[in-house]
Amino acid sequence: MHKKLKTLLCTAFLGAGLVSLQCHADYEPMDKILAIVDNGVVTQSEFDQKITVIRKNFEMSGQPEPPEAQLHQQVLDRLILDELQLQMAQRAGVHISEDRLTQTMANIAERNGTTLQGMVTDLEARGESFSDMREQVRNELTIQQVQQGNLRSRIQVTEKEVKEYLNSIEGKDRMTTRYKISHVMLSLPQPQPAEVDAKAEKTLANIAQSLRNGLSTFTDYTGGKTINGFQVSNGDLGLRTEEDIPSIFRDMVMNGDKGDFSAPIRSGGGWHIVVIDEVTGKAQMVHQNHARHILIKLSEVRTDRQAKRAIDDIHNRLQQGGDFTLLAKEYSEDPGSAMQGGDLGWSMPGQFVPEFEETLARLKDNEISQPFKSEFGWHIMEKMGERVHNMTEESRQNQAYQTLYERKFAQELDNWLLKIRDEAFVEVK
C-alpha cells in the first residue's frame, strides 16, 4: 500500500478503535486529502508547501502571480502528475543513488554561488528544511528518469534534420565561435611621462597577480577605486564574435581559453587586463574513454541479492576466459548496447552516472572491473582504451541534435502527461 495512503487510513481508523500495532508505529497527524491518485493521494500539506515555494519564486523574480484560483488549479494538477510519475517510478524500481543526489545538491549550491553547507545555513535562516529540499530534488530526478525512460524511444531526430538545422540561419548563428570577455582598466590617457606609464603598468600587473592568486576578484573593482593614485575599474565586454573583439585584445583572446588572463595591455585610454570568461563554438579537444559493459537490472521479480548473484556468476565466467561480447549479448539487459556486445563506444567525461564514471576512471586499458551497482542495476565494465579527440564537428552536431531533441521532447511530454492523466483514476475532493 502507498505509504501516504496507509498513514492516512491508519489515522482514520484510530477514531473507530480499528488500529493495529503497525498503524500505531506509522501514525502521523491527520492531513486533509485533496485528491486520490490511483494508489496514492495528494495532501493539503503537500499543496501548501508547493504554493509557498512558488510564491517565493514569484516574489524573488519580481513577476506577478497569476490569479489565485488559476494558481491553485495549476499546482494541484502538477502534484497529481508528479504523484502518478512517482508511482510509475516505484513500480519500475527507479532508484536515485545517494551519491548522485549529493552531487546534484552540490551543483545547485554552486550555481547559486555557495556550498552545500552554505545552502544549509541559508535555508535554516529562512526557516526552511534542507532535508525537505533534498527529498524534493530526489523526486525531481526520479520524475526526470521516468520521463526519459518513457519518451526516449518515441523521439527521433534524423541526420537530415540535424544537417538542415546546422545550415539554417539559427543554426549558423548558434555555432559561431563567441568569447565572453571582461577587463580591469586603469585609466591613463596618452601621452604620459615614461615613469608614470611604467608605474601604471606595474600597478596593473600586481592587480593581475592578485586576481590569479584569488586574493581579489573582478567585483572588487566595481564602481572604480583609486590604487597608487590611479583610477581602476572593471567592465563586462559581453559575448563577442572574432570580428567584434577590440583589435588590441584580439590576439590574446583568439589564442586563449576559458579562464585565461592577459598581461597588461596599453590602449589610448589606459592599461587593461583582459580575462576570458567563456568560449562557445570553439574547436574542442576532448579526452575520451572506450568501454563496454554487462548490466543486470533489478525488478519486481528479481531482488538485489539475486541480481548480484547473477552478475557475480558472469564475472567468474569472464575470469575463467569467457568471451565478453558473447556474454553481453546473452545476458546484458541494456537494450542500447547488448546486441553490440556491450560496446558503449567512445564517451566524454560526465556522460555516465557517477558510479560508472568513477569505475571507468580507475580501470586500465583492457582491465575488467569487479561488479558494481548504479541506479540502473549491477554492472561489469571493461575499459577498451582512451584517446584525445577533436570533437568540434561532433560537438556541433550534438548541439544541433540536442536542440531538436529538446523541442520534440517538450511536445511529446505534454501529450504523454495528458495520456497518463486520462488513463489514471483521479478523484479530486
C-alpha positions in Angstrom: 0.0 0.0 0.0 1.2 3.5 -0.8 2.8 5.0 2.4 0.9 8.2 2.4 -2.4 6.5 1.9 -1.5 3.9 4.6 -0.7 6.7 7.1 -4.0 8.5 6.4 -6.1 5.3 6.7 -4.4 4.3 10.0 -5.1 7.8 11.3 -8.8 7.5 10.3 -9.1 4.1 11.9 -7.9 5.4 15.3 -11.3 7.0 16.0 -13.0 3.7 15.4 -10.6 1.7 17.5 -9.7 -0.4 14.4 -6.0 0.0 14.5 -3.1 -2.4 14.6 0.3 -2.0 16.3 1.7 -1.2 12.8 -0.7 1.6 12.4 0.4 3.0 15.8 4.0 2.9 14.6 3.2 4.8 11.4 0.8 7.2 13.0 1.0 10.9 11.9 -1.4 13.8 12.5 -4.4 13.9 10.2 -3.7 15.6 6.8 -6.5 16.5 4.6 -6.7 14.6 1.3 -7.1 16.9 -1.8 -7.1 14.1 -4.4 -6.9 10.4 -4.7 -4.5 9.4 -7.5 -4.5 5.7 -8.3 -2.8 4.1 -5.3 -1.8 7.3 -3.7 -3.0 10.7 -2.6 -2.2 14.4 -2.8 -2.5 16.1 0.6 -3.1 19.6 1.9 0.3 19.8 3.4 2.0 19.0 0.1 -0.2 21.5 -1.7 0.6 24.3 0.9 4.3 23.6 0.7 4.3 23.8 -3.1 2.3 27.0 -3.0 4.7 28.6 -0.6 7.7 27.8 -2.7 6.1 29.1 -5.9 5.0 32.3 -4.3 8.6 32.9 -3.0 9.9 32.3 -6.5 7.4 34.8 -7.9 8.5 37.3 -5.3 12.2 36.8 -5.9 11.8 37.1 -9.7 9.6 40.2 -9.4 7.0 38.6 -11.7 3.3 39.0 -10.8 1.4 35.9 -9.6 -1.5 34.5 -11.7 -5.0 34.8 -10.2 -5.3 32.7 -7.1 -7.8 30.2 -8.5 -5.7 29.6 -11.6 -2.5 29.2 -9.4 -4.2 26.7 -7.1 -5.5 24.6 -10.1 -2.1 24.6 -11.7 -0.4 23.5 -8.5 -2.9 20.7 -7.9 -2.6 19.5 -11.5 1.2 19.4 -11.1 1.0 17.5 -7.8 -1.3 14.9 -9.4 1.0 14.4 -12.3 4.0 14.2 -10.0 2.2 11.5 -7.9 1.4 9.5 -11.0 5.0 9.6 -12.2 6.4 8.7 -8.7 4.1 5.7 -8.6 5.4 4.6 -12.1 9.0 5.0 -10.8 8.2 2.8 -7.8 6.7 0.1 -9.9 9.7 0.2 -12.3 12.2 0.1 -9.4 13.8 3.5 -10.3 16.3 4.5 -7.6 18.4 7.7 -7.3 21.6 6.9 -5.5 22.8 9.0 -2.5 26.0 9.9 -4.4 24.1 11.2 -7.4 21.7 13.1 -5.1 24.5 14.7 -3.1 26.3 15.7 -6.3 23.1 17.3 -7.7 22.7 19.2 -4.5 26.3 20.4 -4.7 25.7 21.5 -8.3 22.6 23.5 -7.2 24.6 25.2 -4.5 27.5 26.0 -6.9 25.1 27.6 -9.4 23.8 29.8 -6.6 27.3 30.8 -5.6 27.6 28.9 -2.4 28.5 25.5 -0.9 26.4 22.6 0.4 27.0 23.9 4.0 26.2 27.4 2.8 23.0 26.2 1.3 22.0 24.5 4.6 22.7 27.7 6.5 20.8 29.9 4.1 17.7 27.5 4.2 17.8 27.4 8.0 18.0 31.2 8.2 14.8 31.3 6.1 13.1 28.7 8.3 13.2 26.0 5.6 14.4 22.4 5.7 17.4 21.1 3.8 16.2 17.6 4.1 12.8 18.6 2.6 14.6 20.3 -0.3 16.8 17.2 -0.7 13.8 14.9 -1.0 12.2 17.3 -3.4 15.3 17.2 -5.6 15.2 13.3 -5.3 11.6 13.3 -6.6 12.5 15.6 -9.4 15.4 13.4 -10.5 13.2 10.4 -10.3 10.5 12.0 -12.4 13.1 13.1 -15.0 14.3 9.5 -15.2 10.7 8.2 -15.7 10.0 10.8 -18.4 13.2 9.9 -20.3 12.5 6.2 -20.0 9.0 6.5 -21.4 9.7 9.1 -24.1 13.2 8.5 -25.4 12.1 5.8 -27.8 9.3 8.0 -29.2 11.6 10.8 -30.3 13.5 10.5 -33.5 15.9 13.2 -34.7 17.2 12.3 -38.2 20.6 13.2 -39.8 18.7 15.2 -42.3 17.1 17.3 -39.6 20.4 17.9 -38.0 22.0 18.9 -41.3 19.2 21.3 -42.1 19.4 22.9 -38.7 23.2 23.5 -39.0 22.6 25.1 -42.4 19.8 27.3 -41.1 20.3 31.0 -40.0 19.6 30.0 -36.4 22.0 27.0 -36.5 24.8 29.0 -38.1 24.4 31.8 -35.5 24.4 29.4 -32.6 27.5 27.5 -33.8 29.6 30.7 -34.4 32.6 30.9 -32.0 31.9 33.5 -29.4 34.0 34.8 -26.5 32.7 36.3 -23.3 35.3 38.7 -22.0 35.7 41.3 -19.3 38.5 43.6 -18.2 40.0 45.6 -15.4 41.1 49.0 -16.6 43.5 51.5 -15.1 42.5 54.9 -16.7 45.5 56.8 -18.0 45.1 58.8 -21.2 48.1 59.2 -23.5 50.6 60.7 -23.7 52.2 60.3 -20.2 55.8 60.5 -18.9 57.6 57.2 -19.2 57.9 56.8 -15.4 54.2 57.4 -14.9 53.3 54.9 -17.6 55.7 52.3 -16.1 54.2 52.8 -12.6 50.7 52.3 -14.0 51.8 49.1 -15.9 53.4 47.7 -12.7 50.3 48.6 -10.6 48.0 46.7 -13.1 50.5 43.8 -13.2 50.2 43.5 -9.4 46.4 43.5 -9.7 46.6 40.7 -12.3 48.7 38.7 -9.9 46.3 39.3 -7.1 43.4 38.1 -9.3 45.3 34.9 -10.4 46.1 34.1 -6.8 42.5 34.6 -5.7 43.4 37.5 -3.4 40.9 39.7 -5.2 38.1 39.3 -7.7 36.8 41.4 -10.5 33.9 42.6 -8.4 36.4 44.3 -6.1 36.8 46.9 -8.8 33.1 47.6 -9.5 32.4 51.3 -9.4 36.1 52.1 -9.5 38.7 52.6 -6.8 42.0 54.5 -6.6 45.2 52.5 -6.3 48.6 54.1 -6.3 47.0 57.3 -7.4 45.4 55.6 -10.5 41.6 55.0 -11.0 40.9 51.3 -11.5 37.5 49.9 -12.6 36.1 46.7 -14.2 33.9 46.2 -17.2 32.0 43.4 -18.9 32.7 43.4 -22.6 30.0 40.8 -23.3 29.8 37.9 -25.7 31.6 38.7 -28.9 32.5 37.1 -32.2 36.1 37.4 -33.5 35.1 40.4 -35.6 33.6 42.2 -32.6 36.6 41.8 -30.3 38.7 45.1 -30.0 41.8 44.7 -32.1 44.2 45.3 -29.2 42.7 42.3 -27.4 42.1 40.1 -30.3 45.4 38.1 -30.4 45.2 37.3 -26.7 41.6 36.2 -26.8 41.9 34.2 -30.0 44.9 32.3 -28.7 43.5 31.9 -25.2 40.9 29.7 -23.4 38.3 30.0 -20.7 39.8 31.5 -17.5 43.0 32.9 -19.1 44.3 36.4 -18.1 46.2 38.7 -20.3 49.4 40.6 -19.5 48.7 44.4 -19.1 47.7 45.8 -22.5 48.0 49.5 -23.3 45.3 51.4 -25.1 44.7 55.1 -25.8 42.6 55.3 -22.6 44.8 53.4 -20.2 46.0 49.9 -19.2 43.9 46.7 -19.3 43.9 43.2 -18.0 41.5 41.0 -20.1 40.0 37.7 -18.9 38.2 35.1 -21.0 35.1 34.2 -19.0 33.6 31.8 -21.5 34.1 30.4 -25.0 31.4 28.8 -27.1 31.6 27.1 -30.5 35.4 26.8 -30.4 37.3 23.7 -31.6 37.1 21.1 -28.8 39.8 18.6 -27.9 38.2 16.1 -25.5 39.7 13.2 -23.5 37.5 10.1 -24.2 37.2 6.6 -22.9 36.0 3.5 -24.8 34.2 0.9 -22.7 31.8 -1.9 -22.8 29.6 -3.3 -20.0 27.1 -6.0 -19.0 24.0 -4.9 -17.0 21.8 -7.0 -14.8 18.7 -5.0 -13.7 16.6 -5.2 -10.5 12.9 -5.7 -11.0 9.7 -6.7 -9.2 10.7 -10.3 -9.7 14.4 -10.0 -9.2 15.8 -8.8 -5.8 19.1 -7.1 -5.3 20.6 -10.3 -4.0 19.5 -12.3 -7.0 20.9 -9.6 -9.4 24.2 -9.6 -7.5 24.4 -13.4 -7.7 23.8 -13.3 -11.5 26.4 -10.6 -12.1 28.9 -12.5 -9.9 28.4 -15.6 -12.0 29.1 -13.7 -15.2 32.2 -12.1 -13.7 33.5 -15.6 -12.7 33.0 -16.8 -16.2 34.9 -13.8 -17.6 37.8 -14.5 -15.2 37.9 -18.1 -16.5 38.3 -16.9 -20.1 34.7 -16.3 -21.1 34.1 -14.1 -24.2 32.8 -10.6 -23.0 31.0 -10.0 -26.3 29.1 -13.3 -26.2 28.2 -13.0 -22.5 27.0 -9.4 -23.1 24.8 -10.5 -26.0 23.3 -13.3 -24.0 22.9 -11.7 -20.5 23.1 -7.9 -20.6 19.8 -6.1 -20.1 21.0 -2.8 -21.5 18.9 -2.7 -24.8 21.2 0.1 -26.2 24.4 -1.9 -26.1 23.7 -5.6 -25.6 23.5 -6.5 -29.3 26.8 -4.7 -29.8 28.5 -7.0 -27.2 28.0 -4.3 -24.5 30.0 -1.8 -26.5 29.3 1.8 -25.4 31.6 3.5 -27.9 33.7 6.5 -27.1 32.4 8.6 -24.2 33.1 12.0 -22.9 33.6 12.9 -19.2 30.3 13.2 -17.4 28.3 11.2 -19.9 27.5 8.4 -17.5 26.2 8.2 -13.9 28.8 8.9 -11.2 29.3 5.2 -10.2 30.1 4.4 -13.8 32.4 7.3 -14.3 34.3 6.5 -11.1 34.8 2.9 -12.0 35.9 3.8 -15.5 38.5 6.3 -14.2 40.1 3.6 -12.1 40.5 1.0 -14.8 43.5 0.5 -17.0 43.2 -0.4 -20.7 41.7 -3.9 -21.2 41.0 -4.3 -17.5 37.7 -5.7 -16.3 36.1 -4.2 -13.2 34.6 -6.0 -10.2 30.8 -6.0 -10.2 29.4 -2.6 -9.1 26.0 -1.1 -8.6 24.4 2.0 -10.1 20.8 3.2 -10.1 20.2 1.0 -13.2 21.4 -2.2 -11.6 24.6 -4.3 -11.4 27.4 -3.8 -13.9 30.6 -5.3 -15.1 32.7 -3.0 -17.2 35.8 -3.4 -19.4 37.9 -0.4 -20.4 39.0 -0.8 -24.0 41.1 2.3 -24.5 41.3 6.1 -24.2 42.2 9.0 -26.5 42.2 12.8 -27.0 39.9 13.5 -29.9 38.9 16.6 -31.9 35.2 16.9 -31.1 34.5 20.1 -33.0 32.3 18.6 -35.7 30.7 16.1 -33.3 30.1 18.9 -30.9 28.3 21.0 -33.5 26.1 18.0 -34.5 25.5 17.1 -30.8 24.4 20.7 -30.1 22.1 20.7 -33.1 20.7 17.2 -32.1 20.1 18.3 -28.5 18.3 21.5 -29.6 16.0 19.5 -31.8 15.6 16.7 -29.3 14.6 19.1 -26.5 12.0 20.7 -28.8 10.4 17.4 -29.7 10.7 16.1 -26.1 8.7 19.1 -24.8 5.9 18.4 -27.4 5.9 14.6 -26.6 6.0 15.3 -22.8 2.8 17.4 -23.0 1.0 14.6 -24.9 2.3 11.9 -22.6 1.3 13.7 -19.4 -2.2 14.2 -20.8 -2.4 10.5 -21.7 -1.3 9.2 -18.2 -3.7 11.6 -16.5 -6.6 10.4 -18.7 -5.7 6.7 -18.0 -5.4 7.1 -14.3 -8.0 7.1 -11.6 -8.1 10.6 -10.2 -10.7 11.9 -7.7 -10.4 15.5 -6.6 -12.0 16.0 -3.2 
